[in-house]
């Protein structure tokens, strides 16, 4: 087992700060767009498309809005959560490299 510190055993590629093309911006954009579309579909469903009850939506268009909301909200929420986590990690990496230098 090597006695060198962990920071020296880490490859240089993983020491680099996050590049501009690491996908964080795209995750944040697409995640927020999908969450926004899901919220819009849910609001339209409740306000203009007849709402929904225990058996589902009351109109055909309401069913379409319900399907969009139930697809966009969970998946968009996961994308947005991943984007926020990557953003925090990138900030942490940038702060860590500036404090050590």
C-alpha positions as CSV (number, residue, x, y, z in Angstrom):
1,X,0.0,0.0,0.0
2,X,1.3,3.4,-1.0
3,X,1.9,6.0,1.7
4,X,1.4,9.0,-0.5
5,X,-1.5,11.4,0.4
6,X,-4.9,10.8,-1.3
7,X,-4.6,14.1,-3.2
8,X,-1.5,12.9,-4.9
9,X,-3.0,9.5,-5.8
10,X,-6.0,11.2,-7.5
11,X,-5.6,11.4,-11.3
12,X,-5.2,14.9,-12.8
13,X,-8.4,14.5,-14.8
14,X,-10.5,14.3,-11.7
15,X,-8.7,17.2,-10.0
16,X,-9.8,19.6,-12.7
17,X,-12.7,21.9,-12.0
18,X,-15.8,21.4,-13.9
19,X,-15.6,22.5,-17.5
20,X,-18.2,24.7,-19.2
21,X,-19.6,21.8,-21.2
22,X,-20.3,19.4,-18.3
23,X,-24.0,19.5,-18.9
24,X,-25.1,21.3,-15.7
25,X,-26.6,24.2,-17.6
26,X,-28.6,21.9,-19.9
27,X,-29.9,19.9,-16.9
28,X,-31.0,23.0,-15.2
29,X,-32.7,24.4,-18.4
30,X,-34.4,21.2,-19.4
31,X,-35.4,20.3,-15.8
32,X,-36.9,23.7,-15.1
33,X,-38.7,23.6,-18.5
34,X,-40.2,20.2,-17.9
35,X,-41.3,21.2,-14.3
36,X,-42.8,24.4,-15.7
37,X,-44.7,22.4,-18.4
38,X,-46.0,20.0,-15.9
39,X,-47.2,22.8,-13.6
40,X,-48.8,24.6,-16.5
41,X,-50.6,21.4,-17.5
42,X,-51.8,20.8,-14.0
43,X,-53.1,24.4,-13.6
44,X,-54.8,24.3,-17.0
45,X,-56.4,21.0,-16.0
46,X,-57.8,22.4,-12.8
47,X,-58.8,25.8,-14.1
48,X,-60.0,25.3,-17.7
49,X,-60.3,21.6,-18.6
50,X,-62.8,20.4,-16.1
51,X,-60.5,19.3,-13.3
52,X,-60.3,15.7,-12.2
53,X,-61.9,13.4,-9.7
54,X,-61.4,10.0,-8.2
55,X,-61.9,8.3,-11.6
56,X,-59.6,10.7,-13.5
57,X,-60.1,13.8,-15.7
58,X,-63.6,14.7,-16.9
59,X,-62.8,15.6,-20.5
60,X,-60.5,14.2,-23.2
61,X,-58.4,17.3,-23.2
62,X,-58.2,17.0,-19.4
63,X,-56.8,13.5,-19.8
64,X,-54.2,14.8,-22.1
65,X,-53.2,17.5,-19.6
66,X,-53.2,15.0,-16.8
67,X,-50.9,12.7,-18.7
68,X,-48.5,15.6,-19.5
69,X,-48.4,16.7,-15.9
70,X,-47.8,13.2,-14.6
71,X,-45.0,12.7,-17.1
72,X,-43.3,16.1,-16.8
73,X,-43.4,16.7,-13.1
74,X,-41.5,13.6,-11.8
75,X,-39.0,13.4,-14.7
76,X,-38.4,17.2,-14.8
77,X,-38.1,17.2,-11.0
78,X,-35.3,14.5,-11.2
79,X,-33.5,16.4,-14.0
80,X,-33.8,19.7,-12.0
81,X,-32.6,18.0,-8.8
82,X,-29.6,16.5,-10.6
83,X,-28.8,19.8,-12.2
84,X,-28.9,21.6,-8.8
85,X,-26.7,18.9,-7.2
86,X,-24.1,19.3,-10.1
87,X,-24.2,23.1,-9.7
88,X,-23.5,22.8,-6.0
89,X,-20.7,20.3,-6.7
90,X,-19.1,22.6,-9.3
91,X,-19.3,25.5,-6.9
92,X,-17.7,23.4,-4.2
93,X,-14.9,22.3,-6.6
94,X,-14.2,25.9,-7.6
95,X,-14.0,27.1,-4.1
96,X,-11.8,24.2,-3.1
97,X,-9.2,24.9,-5.8
98,X,-9.2,28.7,-5.1
99,X,-8.6,28.2,-1.4
100,X,-5.7,25.7,-1.8
101,X,-3.7,27.9,-4.2
